[in-house]
Amino acid sequence: MTKSDVIVLITGANRGIGHAFVEAYLAHGAKKIYAAARRRADLDKVVALDPTRVHPVVLDVTKPEEIKAVATTVSDINVLINNAGALSFGGLSDISDESLRRDMEVNYFGLIHVTQAMAPLIERNGGGAIANLLSVVSLASMPGIGAYNASKAAAWSATQSFRVDLAKKGIRVFGVFPGPIDTDMAKDLPMDKTPPLHVANEVIAGIEAGAEDIFPDPMSKQVYAAWSKDHKAVEKQFGSM
Ligand SMILES: NC(=O)c1ccc[n+]([C@@H]2O[C@H](COP(=O)([O-])OP(=O)(O)OC[C@H]3O[C@@H](n4cnc5c(N)ncnc54)[C@H](OP(=O)(O)O)[C@@H]3O)[C@@H](O)[C@H]2O)c1
């Protein structure tokens, strides 16, 4: 697929890394971008970037009826970016059941349901790519975000399962493992953070290079190098944060 053939659906495209994906794909020469968000009005700013190429789509990834409706309007896609994500604070010992389920519903079940609905479209269009926004906490857990850790570890497992299933259909599946990125989600983290546009550009380059596991920022690259040598050391380091 050449750059100008790309027709991409991005979930959670109204802000943060999702918004940066729209900017990056526009700069990259994509033919069409379906920018998805829970509320249509939240997409005005992103559509204004290029109203001829950016098409707004209403999609809450936890709502099966909306996923079904979107699948009928984005029938020409060849790339899917599963970016939408939720983070609830709290350790597993005391987190509410509502928060526990919310992170799994968005980050795990949402990713699976959107992929199940969109993969047949990508296959029909001759194959393509799916990139899933995971996290360094897919590799090892950090304190105070127990539900999020589990949902991102589960999403990594789902990524590997889809990778095998969808390879037969001409679809490559990529896992993206960011460290702290400068968005609303990480606003209370007192750490160095990478700009979201850098992440989006790294992911697009990773997809083009066929790099199945993408570590799109300096912190995640370091974590992966350390984890590859000694995963227990990373577990202990994250546990002491
Ligand atoms: N920022 C980081 O440090 C970091 C690190 C590692 C991984 N990630 C992952 O990267 C992805 C993007 O994160 P971000 O930093 O850009 O977060 P963000 O600024 O909080 O944005 C999250 C996006 O997901 C959308 N979303 C939440 N629940 C949704 C649902 N049920 N259906 C559809 N969209 C939904 C939000 O929409 P609303 O505006 O409607 O809420 C928003 O567009 C996430 O998967 C996140 O877990 C982020």
The ligand as an SDF file (V2000), in Angstrom:
LIG
                    3D

 48 52  0  0  0  0  0  0  0  0999 V2000
   -0.9070    9.3640   27.5110 N   0  0  0  0  0  0  0  0  0  0  0  0
   -0.1470    8.3700   27.8830 C   0  0  0  0  0  0  0  0  0  0  0  0
    0.8000    8.5590   28.6770 O   0  0  0  0  0  0  0  0  0  0  0  0
   -0.3520    6.9780   27.3200 C   0  0  0  0  0  0  0  0  0  0  0  0
    0.6440    6.0100   27.5890 C   0  0  0  0  0  0  0  0  0  0  0  0
    0.4580    4.7160   27.1090 C   0  0  0  0  0  0  0  0  0  0  0  0
   -0.6630    4.4060   26.3700 C   0  0  0  0  0  0  0  0  0  0  0  0
   -1.6070    5.3510   26.1130 N   0  0  0  0  0  0  0  0  0  0  0  0
   -2.7810    4.9330   25.3470 C   0  0  0  0  0  0  0  0  0  0  0  0
   -2.8990    5.7300   24.1730 O   0  0  0  0  0  0  0  0  0  0  0  0
   -4.2930    5.8510   23.8190 C   0  0  0  0  0  0  0  0  0  0  0  0
   -4.6390    7.3270   23.6890 C   0  0  0  0  0  0  0  0  0  0  0  0
   -4.4480    7.9300   24.9550 O   0  0  0  0  0  0  0  0  0  0  0  0
   -4.3380    9.4940   25.2000 P   0  0  0  0  0  0  0  0  0  0  0  0
   -3.1490    9.7160   26.0150 O   0  0  0  0  0  0  0  0  0  0  0  0
   -4.5510   10.2250   23.9430 O   0  0  0  0  0  0  0  0  0  0  0  0
   -5.6130    9.6730   26.1820 O   0  0  0  0  0  0  0  0  0  0  0  0
   -6.6750   10.8390   26.3270 P   0  0  0  0  0  0  0  0  0  0  0  0
   -6.0750   12.1500   26.0050 O   0  0  0  0  0  0  0  0  0  0  0  0
   -7.2920   10.6060   27.6570 O   0  0  0  0  0  0  0  0  0  0  0  0
   -7.7250   10.4760   25.1750 O   0  0  0  0  0  0  0  0  0  0  0  0
   -8.4650    9.2820   25.2460 C   0  0  0  0  0  0  0  0  0  0  0  0
   -9.3250    9.1940   24.0100 C   0  0  0  0  0  0  0  0  0  0  0  0
  -10.0670    7.9660   24.0820 O   0  0  0  0  0  0  0  0  0  0  0  0
  -11.4460    8.2950   23.9410 C   0  0  0  0  0  0  0  0  0  0  0  0
  -12.3360    7.3530   24.6050 N   0  0  0  0  0  0  0  0  0  0  0  0
  -12.4350    7.0350   25.9170 C   0  0  0  0  0  0  0  0  0  0  0  0
  -13.4220    6.1510   26.1210 N   0  0  0  0  0  0  0  0  0  0  0  0
  -13.9740    5.9110   24.9010 C   0  0  0  0  0  0  0  0  0  0  0  0
  -15.0430    5.1000   24.4410 C   0  0  0  0  0  0  0  0  0  0  0  0
  -15.7840    4.3550   25.2850 N   0  0  0  0  0  0  0  0  0  0  0  0
  -15.3100    5.0840   23.1150 N   0  0  0  0  0  0  0  0  0  0  0  0
  -14.5920    5.8340   22.2460 C   0  0  0  0  0  0  0  0  0  0  0  0
  -13.6060    6.6530   22.6150 N   0  0  0  0  0  0  0  0  0  0  0  0
  -13.2990    6.6760   23.9310 C   0  0  0  0  0  0  0  0  0  0  0  0
  -11.5830    9.6970   24.5380 C   0  0  0  0  0  0  0  0  0  0  0  0
  -12.7970   10.2760   24.1380 O   0  0  0  0  0  0  0  0  0  0  0  0
  -13.5770   11.3810   25.0590 P   0  0  0  0  0  0  0  0  0  0  0  0
  -12.9470   12.7060   24.7380 O   0  0  0  0  0  0  0  0  0  0  0  0
  -14.9850   11.2650   24.6170 O   0  0  0  0  0  0  0  0  0  0  0  0
  -13.3680   10.9850   26.5000 O   0  0  0  0  0  0  0  0  0  0  0  0
  -10.3500   10.3310   23.9320 C   0  0  0  0  0  0  0  0  0  0  0  0
  -10.5790   10.6720   22.5940 O   0  0  0  0  0  0  0  0  0  0  0  0
   -5.0610    5.1280   24.9210 C   0  0  0  0  0  0  0  0  0  0  0  0
   -5.3810    3.8180   24.5030 O   0  0  0  0  0  0  0  0  0  0  0  0
   -4.0980    5.1110   26.0820 C   0  0  0  0  0  0  0  0  0  0  0  0
   -4.3600    4.0730   26.9860 O   0  0  0  0  0  0  0  0  0  0  0  0
   -1.4760    6.6290   26.5740 C   0  0  0  0  0  0  0  0  0  0  0  0
  1  2  1  0
  2  3  2  0
  2  4  1  0
  4  5  1  0
  4 48  2  0
  5  6  2  0
  6  7  1  0
  7  8  2  0
  8  9  1  0
  8 48  1  0
  9 10  1  0
  9 46  1  0
 10 11  1  0
 11 12  1  0
 11 44  1  0
 12 13  1  0
 13 14  1  0
 14 15  2  0
 14 16  1  0
 14 17  1  0
 17 18  1  0
 18 19  2  0
 18 20  1  0
 18 21  1  0
 21 22  1  0
 22 23  1  0
 23 24  1  0
 23 42  1  0
 24 25  1  0
 25 26  1  0
 25 36  1  0
 26 27  1  0
 26 35  1  0
 27 28  2  0
 28 29  1  0
 29 30  1  0
 29 35  2  0
 30 31  1  0
 30 32  2  0
 32 33  1  0
 33 34  2  0
 34 35  1  0
 36 37  1  0
 36 42  1  0
 37 38  1  0
 38 39  2  0
 38 40  1  0
 38 41  1  0
 42 43  1  0
 44 45  1  0
 44 46  1  0
 46 47  1  0
M  CHG  2   8   1  16  -1
M  END
$$$$
